[in-house]
Amino acid sequence: MELQMRVAQAVHVLNHDTESCNRVAANQWLVQFQQTEAAWEVATTILTSDHQPFLSDFEVEFFAAQILRRKIQNEGYYLQLGVKDALLNALLVAANRFSSGPPQLLTQICLALSALILRSVEHGKPIEQLFYSLQNLRTQNDGIVAVLEMLTVLPEEIFDTQTTDSKISASHRSQYGQELLSHTPMVIEFLLQQSENKFQGGMQLNERNRKILRCLLSWVRAGCFSEIPQGSLPTHPLLNFVFNSLQVSSSFDLAIEVLVELESRHEGLPQVLLCRVPFLKDMLLLPALTGGDEKVIAGVACLMSEIGQAAPSLIVEASAEARELMDALLSCVAFPCEDWDIADSTLQFWSSLASYILGLDVDNTKKKNVEGMFFSVFSALLDALLLRAQVDESTFNYESGTFDLPDGLVQFRLNLVELLVDICQLLQPATFVQKLFFDGLFSTNVAIPWKEVEVKLFALNVVSEVVLQGGQTLDFSVVMQLVTVLSSWPSDKLKGFMCIVYRSVADVIGSYSKWISTLQTNARPSLLFLAAGISEPLSSSACASALRKFCEDTAAVIYEPSNLDILMWIGEALEKKCLPLEDEEEVVSAISLVLGSVTNKELQNNLLSRLLSSSYEAIGKLIEDENNHSLRQNPAAYTQILSFATRGLHRMGIVLSHLAMPRVCEASTDNPIIAVIRVFWPMLEKLFGSEHMENSSLSAAACRALSLAIQSSGQHFEMLLPKILDCLSTNFLSFQSHECYIRTASVVIEEFGYKEGYGPLFISTFERFTQASSVMALNSSYVCDQEPDLVEAYTNFASTFVRGSHKEVLVASGALLEISFQKAAICCTAMHRGAALAAMSYLSCFLEVGLAALLESMAFSPEGSFGATAIHVISHSGEGLVSNIVYALLGVSAMSRVHKCATILQQLAAICCLSERTTLKAILCWEFLHSWLQAAVQALPADYLKQGEAEMIVPVWLKALADAASDYFESKSSNGGNIDYGHMQGKGGRVLKRVIREFADGHRNIPNLT
C-alpha cells in the first residue's frame, strides 16, 4: 500500500510539479522502480483493485498500464506459466474495469494483453483461452467496448515492425498469426452483429461504427479476408457496411482505409470496387467538388487511384466505369487547393497506367489503337497537371528579395517528372512540345502569361532526354524569343517570380543546347543571357550549369572571337561575383573546356593567362606578405585576400583538370598548359612554406589544386616528388587538423606507387604521417569519433600505400604497417560510420594483399616475402583486431558493418589456416584465432550477453570461420590464380555472414564501449 502511494505521488510530481529538479528526481525514481520485481504487483493492483489508498487517478493508472506493457515486452518471455495465467486474468479484469474510461488507458491495457499472448504461444493455447474470456466479457456492462479494443490490438502484433524483440522469432510470430486467424469466423460474426445493432448501451452510433471499422482494418491487415471465398466478397455484409460508412463524415476516413487495404490484398476486389465507381463519383466526389470538401475529395482520389493502380488492365479496357474513374481523377487533379496533396496522390495511378500502356506486349496496330484511345485522356491530364504545377505569385515576398518555390510545389514537381516523361512518350515528343508552345505568345496585343510560360518551360526541361532521343529536330525559336525579351529587360525588373522564369529558360538552354546551337546566331545571345543570369543569386546555379552544358555541346560555334570575349568577360568577373564554389566550378569548367580545345597556341596561352591572372595576383599577395606581415595588421583585409587566394587556387585546379596534357616527349616550351604548371608549382611551393597555410580553407584549396594537377598531368610532376611529399608531410606535422595533406599524398602514391626507386621516399612519408601526434593519439573509439576526417584520410592513405607499392617496399615497412593496422583495428569501433568503414576497408585491404602474397610464396619458403610480414603483423595485432571487431558489432550502428566485419574475419581465418602450412606455424596458427576469439568474448561485460550465449559463440563462430576459410581457398583454386575471390559467396561465407548478422541484430540495444 505504501509503495502504491509513493508511485502515485511520484507520477503527480513528474506531471505537475513546477520545480524541474523535483520532476527529474521523480522520473529517476520511477525509472528505477520499473526495473524492480515489486513493479509487477504494484501495477497490477493499481489496475484491478477498487480499494486504492488514493483517489482514482487516470495518470497513475495509465502509468501502471505502461509499466506492465514494457515489463511484459522485456521480461514476459521468461515468466512462469502460472504467473502468465494470473497476469492474463488480471489484465482482463482491468480491461473490463476501464472499458468506459479514457480510451488511451484501455488501449494500453489491451496492448499489454496482446504482448503477453504473443509471449505465451509456446505454452498451451493462450489465444483460445483469451477468446473464451472475451465471450464472457461481451455479456458484461460496457464489455463490448473492451472486446472491440482487444480485437483491434491483437492482430497488430503480426505486422508490428517497430518492436524488435530478439526472443520472438519470425516463426514464433507466424505461429501466433496462424492461431489468431483461426478465429476469423468468430470475429467476422461478432463485427457483423455489432454493425447491425443500432442500439448499444451508452455508446453513440458514430463512435461505435468507428471502433468497428478500426477493428476490421486491423484484421484485414492481418489477412482475415483471405479465408473468405472471392465470389462472396462483392455481396459481403461487412463490405456494404464499409460503403455505407463512407457517407458518414465521422467514419469516412476509416472506411477509405479499410477499402484501400482490402483492394491491395485481394485480387478480385479491384473489379468489384470499379463497379462502385459511379456511386463514389455521384454520391461523394461531385458534391465534395461543388462544396470544396477537401477531406472527401482527398479520400476518394486516394481510393480511386488505388483501384486503378491495382488493375491497370481493367482500365485499359476503357469500360464505362473505367472512363468514369479517369474522369473523376482528372477532376481531382484540377481541383484548386492550397497544397498539392490531392493531385499528388493520383500521380502513381497515372504513372502505372502510362507504363502499362507503353509496355503492352501486343502488335503495333493494337498498341497504337490503345494509345490513340487514351490520347485525349493524357492530353487533358497534361493540361490539368500544368495548371496545378503553376506558381502562385502571391507566395513571393518581393520586398525581402529572398524567395523561391514553396516546398510543397517543389516536391510535387519532383514527383511529376516520371509521369511527364511517360506522357511525352505516349503523345510523341513532337506533339508534346507542340502543346507546350503555341502561336501568338509574343503578340503585342496580349500580355505574356508568365506563370503558364514558366511551368511549360519546367515540363520541357524534364522531358529533354526523351525529346532529344526522338531524333526529330524541333523549332525552338520560342525559347530564343524568350531570351531576347528577358535580355532586354533592365535588371531591376528581373525580380521575384521573373527570376524563376529566368532560371527556367536557362535550364532549357542547357538541356537543348545541341539543337539551340545549330543556328550560329543563337550562340551570342545565349551566352550573354547566361552571363547576366550568373550574377543573380536565384538564377546563378541554373545559368552556371547551363553554361557548362552549352560549352560542351557547341564547340563548332563557340570559338568565334566575339564568343570567346564573352567567356573571358565571364571568367574575369568571377573575382568580384563571389559565387558559391559549386557554381564557380561549373563556370570555370565551361571556360576551360573551350580554351583547352583552342588550336592556336598563342591565343590559348593569352586566354589562359587572362583567366588565371586574378588567381596569380591573389596568391602572389599572400606570398609577398610572408615577410612583412602587413596584411595581418588589418584582419578584414587579410580575411578577404585569403578568400580570394582560396578561390584562385580552386579555379587553377579546375583549369588544370580540364586541360589535355601533352606527353613528356611531346611537350614544348610554348605549350600553354606547361606554362601554367611552371607558374603553378613554384607559387604553390612558396605558399606551402608560409604561415598562411594554417587557414584550413586555403590548405584544402591548395591540396585540391595539386591533386587535380597531378591526376591530370602526373608525369610532369615526377621530378618534383621529393619536394611535393616533403611539403605535404611537413605541413601536416605543422597543422595536424588539416587532413587534406594526407589525402593529397594518397593521390601521389596512387599515381607513382608503381614506379621503381621511390620506395624509400614513400616509406619516409608514411612514417612521418604515422608518427604525428594526432595519429598516435588514435587510441580509443572516443578519440576516433572526435577526428573522423583524420581517421578516413590516414586509413585511406594506408590502403593506397599497401595496394599500390611494390612488395619489397611493403616488407621494409613492416613496423609502420603494424602500427597502422593496430590503429585501424581501434578505429573500426568508432560510432562515426565513415571513419569505421574506412578503417575496416584498410584492414581488409591489408589482409587481402597479405593473403595474395602468401599464396604466391607457398611454392617456396615465405620468409622474406610480404606474406611473412603480414603473418608477423597479424600475430602481434590479431588479438586486438578480433576484440575490436566484436565490439564493432555491438550497438545500433552495427548492422551497416556486418559485411565488412564478416569479410575481415574470413580473411583472418584464411591467413591462420594458410600459415599452418608454412614454417611460420609457430608464429600464427588456428589456435591463435581460437584464443583471440575466446578472449574477446570473455572480455565483454556480462550484461552485454544473454544467458549461456558466451559458451555458444566461440564454437559456432569457429565452425563458421573454418568453413568460410575453406570457401576462400576453393574459390582461389577454381579461379586459376585470379585474385577476384568474391568474399561471402560460397556456402561457408554466407553462413559466416548470417552468424555475424544475427549477433549484431541481437545486440542492437547495447551501446558501443569507448
Solvent accessible surface area in square Angstrom, and as a share of the most:
residue,aa,sasa,rsa
1,M,140,0.63
2,E,135,0.61
3,L,57,0.29
4,Q,16,0.07
5,M,60,0.27
6,R,114,0.42
7,V,1,0.00
8,A,10,0.08
9,Q,102,0.46
10,A,11,0.09
11,V,4,0.02
12,H,101,0.45
13,V,42,0.24
14,L,57,0.28
15,N,74,0.38
16,H,97,0.43
17,D,40,0.21
18,T,124,0.72
19,E,95,0.42
20,S,68,0.44
21,C,87,0.52
22,N,60,0.31
23,R,85,0.31
24,V,83,0.48
25,A,57,0.44
26,A,10,0.08
27,N,66,0.34
28,Q,103,0.46
29,W,62,0.22
30,L,3,0.01
31,V,70,0.40
32,Q,121,0.54
33,F,10,0.04
34,Q,24,0.11
35,Q,131,0.58
36,T,57,0.33
37,E,134,0.60
38,A,43,0.34
39,A,0,0.00
40,W,31,0.11
41,E,128,0.58
42,V,12,0.07
43,A,1,0.00
44,T,29,0.17
45,T,38,0.22
46,I,2,0.01
47,L,1,0.00
48,T,38,0.22
49,S,29,0.19
50,D,113,0.58
51,H,158,0.71
52,Q,37,0.16
53,P,45,0.29
54,F,33,0.14
55,L,162,0.81
56,S,91,0.58
57,D,47,0.24
58,F,78,0.32
59,E,54,0.24
60,V,1,0.01
61,E,8,0.03
62,F,48,0.20
63,F,22,0.09
64,A,0,0.00
65,A,1,0.00
66,Q,43,0.19
67,I,2,0.01
68,L,1,0.00
69,R,68,0.25
70,R,106,0.39
71,K,8,0.03
72,I,0,0.00
73,Q,36,0.16
74,N,100,0.51
75,E,55,0.25
76,G,0,0.00
77,Y,64,0.24
78,Y,144,0.55
79,L,33,0.17
80,Q,133,0.59
81,L,92,0.46
82,G,52,0.50
83,V,75,0.43
84,K,5,0.02
85,D,54,0.28
86,A,63,0.49
87,L,11,0.06
88,L,6,0.03
89,N,77,0.40
90,A,19,0.15
91,L,2,0.01
92,L,19,0.09
93,V,79,0.45
94,A,0,0.00
95,A,2,0.01
96,N,45,0.23
97,R,73,0.27
98,F,18,0.07
99,S,6,0.04
100,S,86,0.56
101,G,30,0.29
102,P,49,0.31
103,P,85,0.54
104,Q,104,0.46
105,L,0,0.00
106,L,4,0.02
107,T,39,0.23
108,Q,23,0.10
109,I,0,0.00
110,C,0,0.00
111,L,31,0.16
112,A,0,0.00
113,L,0,0.00
114,S,0,0.00
115,A,0,0.00
116,L,1,0.01
117,I,1,0.01
118,L,1,0.00
119,R,6,0.02
120,S,7,0.04
121,V,2,0.01
122,E,99,0.44
123,H,81,0.36
124,G,60,0.58
125,K,135,0.57
126,P,10,0.06
127,I,0,0.00
128,E,97,0.43
129,Q,67,0.30
130,L,0,0.00
131,F,6,0.02
132,Y,154,0.59
133,S,23,0.15
134,L,2,0.01
135,Q,71,0.32
136,N,72,0.37
137,L,10,0.05
138,R,61,0.22
139,T,119,0.69
140,Q,84,0.37
141,N,143,0.73
142,D,67,0.35
143,G,0,0.00
144,I,16,0.08
145,V,20,0.11
146,A,0,0.00
147,V,3,0.01
148,L,2,0.01
149,E,9,0.04
150,M,2,0.01
151,L,1,0.00
152,T,4,0.02
153,V,3,0.01
154,L,0,0.00
155,P,0,0.00
156,E,60,0.27
157,E,20,0.09
158,I,44,0.22
159,F,73,0.31
160,D,41,0.21
161,T,111,0.65
162,Q,157,0.70
163,T,41,0.24
164,T,96,0.56
165,D,19,0.10
166,S,71,0.46
167,K,52,0.22
168,I,13,0.06
169,S,55,0.35
170,A,90,0.70
171,S,83,0.53
172,H,10,0.05
173,R,38,0.14
174,S,54,0.35
175,Q,72,0.32
176,Y,0,0.00
177,G,5,0.05
178,Q,129,0.57
179,E,42,0.19
180,L,0,0.00
181,L,36,0.18
182,S,78,0.50
183,H,37,0.17
184,T,3,0.02
185,P,95,0.60
186,M,43,0.19
187,V,1,0.00
188,I,16,0.08
189,E,96,0.43
190,F,3,0.01
191,L,0,0.00
192,L,36,0.18
193,Q,78,0.35
194,Q,9,0.04
195,S,11,0.07
196,E,115,0.52
197,N,57,0.29
198,K,126,0.54
199,F,176,0.73
200,Q,46,0.20
201,G,80,0.77
202,G,79,0.76
203,M,29,0.13
204,Q,135,0.60
205,L,78,0.39
206,N,71,0.36
207,E,85,0.38
208,R,3,0.01
209,N,20,0.10
210,R,82,0.30
211,K,32,0.13
212,I,0,0.00
213,L,0,0.00
214,R,81,0.30
215,C,0,0.00
216,L,1,0.01
217,L,11,0.05
218,S,5,0.03
219,W,1,0.00
220,V,1,0.00
221,R,83,0.30
222,A,13,0.10
223,G,15,0.14
224,C,0,0.00
225,F,2,0.01
226,S,76,0.49
227,E,111,0.50
228,I,25,0.12
229,P,95,0.60
230,Q,92,0.41
231,G,71,0.68
232,S,46,0.30
233,L,3,0.01
234,P,45,0.28
235,T,105,0.61
236,H,21,0.09
237,P,66,0.42
238,L,1,0.00
239,L,3,0.02
240,N,60,0.31
241,F,23,0.10
242,V,1,0.00
243,F,4,0.02
244,N,89,0.46
245,S,5,0.03
246,L,3,0.02
247,Q,93,0.41
248,V,54,0.31
249,S,86,0.56
250,S,42,0.27
251,S,2,0.01
252,F,3,0.01
253,D,60,0.31
254,L,13,0.06
255,A,0,0.00
256,I,11,0.06
257,E,75,0.33
258,V,0,0.00
259,L,0,0.00
260,V,30,0.17
261,E,33,0.15
262,L,2,0.01
263,E,6,0.03
264,S,73,0.47
265,R,112,0.41
266,H,8,0.04
267,E,171,0.77
268,G,34,0.32
269,L,0,0.00
270,P,5,0.03
271,Q,106,0.47
272,V,24,0.14
273,L,0,0.00
274,L,11,0.06
275,C,86,0.51
276,R,59,0.22
277,V,0,0.00
278,P,41,0.25
279,F,60,0.25
280,L,0,0.00
281,K,26,0.11
282,D,75,0.39
283,M,108,0.48
284,L,18,0.09
285,L,0,0.00
286,L,76,0.38
287,P,74,0.46
288,A,6,0.05
289,L,41,0.20
290,T,125,0.73
291,G,65,0.63
292,G,38,0.36
293,D,63,0.33
294,E,80,0.36
295,K,98,0.41
296,V,25,0.14
297,I,0,0.00
298,A,39,0.30
299,G,11,0.10
300,V,0,0.00
301,A,0,0.00
302,C,47,0.28
303,L,0,0.00
304,M,0,0.00
305,S,4,0.03
306,E,54,0.24
307,I,3,0.01
308,G,0,0.00
309,Q,64,0.29
310,A,54,0.42
311,A,14,0.11
312,P,28,0.17
313,S,52,0.34
314,L,34,0.17
315,I,1,0.01
316,V,19,0.11
317,E,123,0.55
318,A,12,0.09
319,S,42,0.27
320,A,58,0.45
321,E,54,0.24
322,A,0,0.00
323,R,135,0.49
324,E,53,0.24
325,L,0,0.00
326,M,6,0.03
327,D,69,0.36
328,A,1,0.00
329,L,0,0.00
330,L,32,0.16
331,S,39,0.25
332,C,0,0.00
333,V,0,0.00
334,A,38,0.30
335,F,24,0.10
336,P,105,0.66
337,C,23,0.14
338,E,165,0.74
339,D,60,0.31
340,W,33,0.11
341,D,97,0.50
342,I,7,0.04
343,A,2,0.02
344,D,44,0.23
345,S,48,0.31
346,T,0,0.00
347,L,9,0.05
348,Q,108,0.48
349,F,0,0.00
350,W,0,0.00
351,S,10,0.07
352,S,27,0.17
353,L,0,0.00
354,A,0,0.00
355,S,55,0.35
356,Y,79,0.30
357,I,0,0.00
358,L,44,0.22
359,G,57,0.55
360,L,32,0.16
361,D,145,0.75
362,V,54,0.31
363,D,88,0.46
364,N,113,0.58
365,T,94,0.55
366,K,112,0.48
367,K,46,0.20
368,K,140,0.59
369,N,94,0.48
370,V,12,0.07
371,E,33,0.15
372,G,48,0.46
373,M,100,0.44
374,F,3,0.01
375,F,83,0.34
376,S,78,0.50
377,V,27,0.16
378,F,1,0.01
379,S,18,0.12
380,A,44,0.34
381,L,0,0.00
382,L,0,0.00
383,D,78,0.40
384,A,11,0.09
385,L,0,0.00
386,L,12,0.06
387,L,105,0.52
388,R,27,0.10
389,A,0,0.00
390,Q,41,0.18
391,V,2,0.01
392,D,75,0.39
393,E,71,0.32
394,S,93,0.60
395,T,74,0.43
396,F,15,0.06
397,N,84,0.43
398,Y,110,0.42
399,E,168,0.75
400,S,59,0.38
401,G,49,0.47
402,T,112,0.65
403,F,30,0.13
404,D,72,0.37
405,L,21,0.11
406,P,36,0.23
407,D,124,0.64
408,G,37,0.36
409,L,1,0.00
410,V,60,0.34
411,Q,94,0.42
412,F,3,0.01
413,R,16,0.06
414,L,112,0.56
415,N,59,0.30
416,L,0,0.00
417,V,51,0.29
418,E,111,0.50
419,L,0,0.00
420,L,0,0.00
421,V,37,0.21
422,D,15,0.08
423,I,0,0.00
424,C,0,0.00
425,Q,74,0.33
426,L,12,0.06
427,L,5,0.02
428,Q,100,0.44
429,P,28,0.17
430,A,36,0.28
431,T,48,0.28
432,F,0,0.00
433,V,10,0.06
434,Q,124,0.55
435,K,59,0.25
436,L,0,0.00
437,F,21,0.09
438,F,76,0.32
439,D,139,0.72
440,G,50,0.48
441,L,12,0.06
442,F,50,0.21
443,S,41,0.26
444,T,137,0.80
445,N,137,0.71
446,V,95,0.55
447,A,89,0.69
448,I,36,0.18
449,P,50,0.32
450,W,37,0.13
451,K,76,0.32
452,E,54,0.24
453,V,7,0.04
454,E,1,0.01
455,V,1,0.00
456,K,22,0.09
457,L,0,0.00
458,F,30,0.13
459,A,0,0.00
460,L,0,0.00
461,N,39,0.20
462,V,31,0.18
463,V,0,0.00
464,S,16,0.11
465,E,119,0.53
466,V,20,0.12
467,V,2,0.01
468,L,57,0.28
469,Q,136,0.61
470,G,48,0.47
471,G,60,0.57
472,Q,111,0.49
473,T,93,0.54
474,L,30,0.15
475,D,109,0.56
476,F,14,0.06
477,S,55,0.35
478,V,25,0.15
479,V,0,0.00
480,M,23,0.10
481,Q,81,0.36
482,L,0,0.00
483,V,0,0.00
484,T,88,0.51
485,V,36,0.20
486,L,1,0.00
487,S,62,0.40
488,S,84,0.54
489,W,59,0.21
490,P,75,0.47
491,S,76,0.49
492,D,103,0.53
493,K,106,0.45
494,L,16,0.08
495,K,96,0.41
496,G,0,0.00
497,F,3,0.01
498,M,22,0.10
499,C,7,0.04
500,I,1,0.00
501,V,0,0.00
502,Y,7,0.03
503,R,53,0.19
504,S,11,0.07
505,V,0,0.00
506,A,0,0.00
507,D,50,0.26
508,V,0,0.00
509,I,0,0.00
510,G,4,0.04
511,S,23,0.15
512,Y,0,0.00
513,S,0,0.00
514,K,125,0.53
515,W,34,0.12
516,I,2,0.01
517,S,11,0.07
518,T,96,0.56
519,L,114,0.57
520,Q,97,0.43
521,T,111,0.64
522,N,20,0.10
523,A,1,0.00
524,R,115,0.42
525,P,46,0.29
526,S,0,0.00
527,L,0,0.00
528,L,72,0.36
529,F,1,0.00
530,L,0,0.00
531,A,4,0.03
532,A,56,0.43
533,G,0,0.00
534,I,0,0.00
535,S,60,0.39
536,E,39,0.17
537,P,122,0.77
538,L,35,0.17
539,S,0,0.00
540,S,5,0.03
541,S,64,0.42
542,A,11,0.09
543,C,0,0.00
544,A,0,0.00
545,S,29,0.19
546,A,2,0.02
547,L,0,0.00
548,R,60,0.22
549,K,70,0.30
550,F,0,0.00
551,C,6,0.03
552,E,87,0.39
553,D,51,0.26
554,T,3,0.02
555,A,49,0.38
556,A,103,0.80
557,V,17,0.10
558,I,0,0.00
559,Y,79,0.30
560,E,73,0.33
561,P,98,0.62
562,S,49,0.32
563,N,5,0.03
564,L,9,0.04
565,D,79,0.41
566,I,10,0.05
567,L,0,0.00
568,M,0,0.00
569,W,139,0.49
570,I,4,0.02
571,G,4,0.04
572,E,77,0.35
573,A,24,0.19
574,L,0,0.00
575,E,27,0.12
576,K,185,0.78
577,K,63,0.27
578,C,68,0.41
579,L,11,0.05
580,P,66,0.42
581,L,76,0.38
582,E,116,0.52
583,D,8,0.04
584,E,0,0.00
585,E,59,0.27
586,E,42,0.19
587,V,0,0.00
588,V,0,0.00
589,S,6,0.04
590,A,0,0.00
591,I,0,0.00
592,S,0,0.00
593,L,58,0.29
594,V,3,0.01
595,L,0,0.00
596,G,25,0.24
597,S,61,0.39
598,V,12,0.07
599,T,124,0.72
600,N,83,0.43
601,K,88,0.37
602,E,130,0.58
603,L,69,0.34
604,Q,2,0.01
605,N,46,0.24
606,N,80,0.41
607,L,8,0.04
608,L,1,0.01
609,S,57,0.37
610,R,96,0.35
611,L,3,0.02
612,L,0,0.00
613,S,57,0.37
614,S,29,0.19
615,S,0,0.00
616,Y,46,0.18
617,E,104,0.46
618,A,4,0.03
619,I,1,0.01
620,G,17,0.16
621,K,94,0.40
622,L,0,0.00
623,I,37,0.19
624,E,128,0.57
625,D,6,0.03
626,E,45,0.20
627,N,137,0.70
628,N,98,0.50
629,H,68,0.30
630,S,59,0.38
631,L,41,0.20
632,R,73,0.27
633,Q,146,0.65
634,N,79,0.41
635,P,99,0.62
636,A,79,0.61
637,A,37,0.29
638,Y,28,0.11
639,T,89,0.52
640,Q,105,0.47
641,I,13,0.07
642,L,16,0.08
643,S,49,0.31
644,F,45,0.19
645,A,0,0.00
646,T,20,0.11
647,R,32,0.12
648,G,0,0.00
649,L,2,0.01
650,H,17,0.08
651,R,3,0.01
652,M,1,0.00
653,G,0,0.00
654,I,3,0.01
655,V,0,0.00
656,L,0,0.00
657,S,43,0.28
658,H,68,0.30
659,L,6,0.03
660,A,81,0.63
661,M,33,0.15
662,P,22,0.14
663,R,147,0.54
664,V,86,0.50
665,C,112,0.67
666,E,97,0.44
667,A,41,0.32
668,S,53,0.34
669,T,109,0.63
670,D,84,0.44
671,N,16,0.08
672,P,0,0.00
673,I,7,0.04
674,I,14,0.07
675,A,30,0.23
676,V,7,0.04
677,I,13,0.07
678,R,137,0.50
679,V,61,0.35
680,F,1,0.00
681,W,12,0.04
682,P,61,0.39
683,M,30,0.13
684,L,2,0.01
685,E,55,0.24
686,K,126,0.54
687,L,0,0.00
688,F,3,0.01
689,G,69,0.67
690,S,7,0.05
691,E,97,0.44
692,H,0,0.00
693,M,0,0.00
694,E,94,0.42
695,N,48,0.25
696,S,66,0.43
697,S,64,0.42
698,L,0,0.00
699,S,0,0.00
700,A,47,0.37
701,A,7,0.06
702,A,0,0.00
703,C,3,0.02
704,R,82,0.30
705,A,1,0.00
706,L,0,0.00
707,S,15,0.09
708,L,38,0.19
709,A,0,0.00
710,I,0,0.00
711,Q,99,0.44
712,S,39,0.25
713,S,2,0.01
714,G,9,0.09
715,Q,80,0.35
716,H,40,0.18
717,F,0,0.00
718,E,43,0.19
719,M,170,0.76
720,L,41,0.20
721,L,0,0.00
722,P,70,0.44
723,K,106,0.45
724,I,0,0.00
725,L,1,0.00
726,D,74,0.38
727,C,19,0.12
728,L,0,0.00
729,S,1,0.01
730,T,53,0.31
731,N,10,0.05
732,F,0,0.00
733,L,65,0.33
734,S,71,0.46
735,F,46,0.19
736,Q,45,0.20
737,S,86,0.56
738,H,17,0.07
739,E,36,0.16
740,C,17,0.10
741,Y,0,0.00
742,I,0,0.00
743,R,89,0.32
744,T,3,0.02
745,A,0,0.00
746,S,14,0.09
747,V,20,0.12
748,V,0,0.00
749,I,0,0.00
750,E,117,0.52
751,E,57,0.25
752,F,4,0.02
753,G,3,0.03
754,Y,136,0.52
755,K,57,0.24
756,E,128,0.57
757,G,71,0.68
758,Y,40,0.15
759,G,8,0.08
760,P,101,0.64
761,L,42,0.21
762,F,3,0.01
763,I,34,0.17
764,S,52,0.34
765,T,4,0.02
766,F,0,0.00
767,E,81,0.36
768,R,75,0.28
769,F,0,0.00
770,T,0,0.00
771,Q,92,0.41
772,A,2,0.02
773,S,79,0.51
774,S,26,0.17
775,V,0,0.00
776,M,72,0.32
777,A,48,0.37
778,L,1,0.01
779,N,94,0.48
780,S,34,0.22
781,S,7,0.04
782,Y,131,0.50
783,V,44,0.25
784,C,0,0.00
785,D,37,0.19
786,Q,103,0.46
787,E,77,0.35
788,P,26,0.16
789,D,74,0.38
790,L,6,0.03
791,V,0,0.00
792,E,39,0.17
793,A,0,0.00
794,Y,2,0.01
795,T,2,0.01
796,N,62,0.32
797,F,0,0.00
798,A,0,0.00
799,S,9,0.06
800,T,11,0.07
801,F,0,0.00
802,V,2,0.01
803,R,150,0.55
804,G,28,0.27
805,S,10,0.06
806,H,57,0.25
807,K,87,0.37
808,E,108,0.49
809,V,17,0.09
810,L,0,0.00
811,V,53,0.30
812,A,74,0.58
813,S,2,0.01
814,G,17,0.16
815,A,78,0.61
816,L,14,0.07
817,L,0,0.00
818,E,41,0.19
819,I,44,0.22
820,S,1,0.00
821,F,0,0.00
822,Q,69,0.31
823,K,15,0.06
824,A,0,0.00
825,A,3,0.03
826,I,40,0.20
827,C,1,0.01
828,C,0,0.00
829,T,9,0.05
830,A,0,0.00
831,M,84,0.37
832,H,74,0.33
833,R,139,0.51
834,G,28,0.27
835,A,0,0.00
836,A,0,0.00
837,L,30,0.15
838,A,12,0.09
839,A,0,0.00
840,M,0,0.00
841,S,41,0.27
842,Y,1,0.00
843,L,0,0.00
844,S,21,0.14
845,C,19,0.12
846,F,0,0.00
847,L,0,0.00
848,E,35,0.16
849,V,23,0.13
850,G,1,0.01
851,L,0,0.00
852,A,11,0.08
853,A,7,0.05
854,L,1,0.01
855,L,38,0.19
856,E,117,0.53
857,S,3,0.02
858,M,67,0.30
859,A,101,0.78
860,F,127,0.53
861,S,62,0.40
862,P,5,0.03
863,E,101,0.45
864,G,62,0.59
865,S,24,0.16
866,F,3,0.01
867,G,0,0.00
868,A,5,0.04
869,T,18,0.10
870,A,1,0.01
871,I,0,0.00
872,H,67,0.30
873,V,3,0.01
874,I,0,0.00
875,S,22,0.14
876,H,116,0.52
877,S,7,0.05
878,G,0,0.00
879,E,95,0.43
880,G,34,0.33
881,L,0,0.00
882,V,2,0.01
883,S,26,0.17
884,N,26,0.14
885,I,0,0.00
886,V,3,0.02
887,Y,36,0.14
888,A,0,0.00
889,L,0,0.00
890,L,0,0.00
891,G,2,0.02
892,V,112,0.64
893,S,26,0.17
894,A,0,0.00
895,M,57,0.26
896,S,49,0.32
897,R,0,0.00
898,V,6,0.03
899,H,86,0.39
900,K,64,0.27
901,C,0,0.00
902,A,0,0.00
903,T,11,0.06
904,I,0,0.00
905,L,3,0.01
906,Q,5,0.02
907,Q,1,0.01
908,L,1,0.00
909,A,0,0.00
910,A,0,0.00
911,I,1,0.00
912,C,0,0.00
913,C,31,0.19
914,L,2,0.01
915,S,0,0.00
916,E,65,0.29
917,R,153,0.56
918,T,20,0.12
919,T,107,0.62
920,L,5,0.02
921,K,107,0.45
922,A,94,0.73
923,I,51,0.26
924,L,0,0.00
925,C,17,0.10
926,W,50,0.18
927,E,107,0.48
928,F,66,0.27
929,L,1,0.00
930,H,63,0.28
931,S,59,0.38
932,W,17,0.06
933,L,2,0.01
934,Q,63,0.28
935,A,36,0.28
936,A,4,0.03
937,V,4,0.02
938,Q,127,0.56
939,A,64,0.49
940,L,11,0.06
941,P,47,0.30
942,A,96,0.74
943,D,122,0.63
944,Y,25,0.09
945,L,27,0.13
946,K,87,0.37
947,Q,188,0.84
948,G,36,0.35
949,E,28,0.13
950,A,35,0.28
951,E,128,0.58
952,M,123,0.55
953,I,11,0.06
954,V,8,0.04
955,P,78,0.49
956,V,72,0.42
957,W,7,0.02
958,L,22,0.11
959,K,129,0.55
960,A,2,0.02
961,L,2,0.01
962,A,41,0.32
963,D,51,0.26
964,A,0,0.00
965,A,1,0.00
966,S,62,0.40
967,D,26,0.13
968,Y,3,0.01
969,F,30,0.13
970,E,114,0.51
971,S,28,0.18
972,K,35,0.15
973,S,85,0.55
974,S,88,0.57
975,N,52,0.27
976,G,71,0.68
977,G,45,0.43
978,N,94,0.48
979,I,96,0.49
980,D,115,0.60
981,Y,14,0.05
982,G,35,0.33
983,H,37,0.16
984,M,9,0.04
985,Q,120,0.53
986,G,28,0.27
987,K,152,0.64
988,G,6,0.06
989,G,0,0.00
990,R,139,0.51
991,V,44,0.25
992,L,0,0.00
993,K,50,0.21
994,R,113,0.41
995,V,17,0.10
996,I,0,0.00
997,R,101,0.37
998,E,97,0.44
999,F,14,0.06
1000,A,0,0.00
1001,D,70,0.36
1002,G,24,0.23
1003,H,6,0.03
1004,R,94,0.34
1005,N,132,0.67
1006,I,26,0.13
1007,P,96,0.60
1008,N,18,0.09
1009,L,67,0.33
1010,T,116,0.68
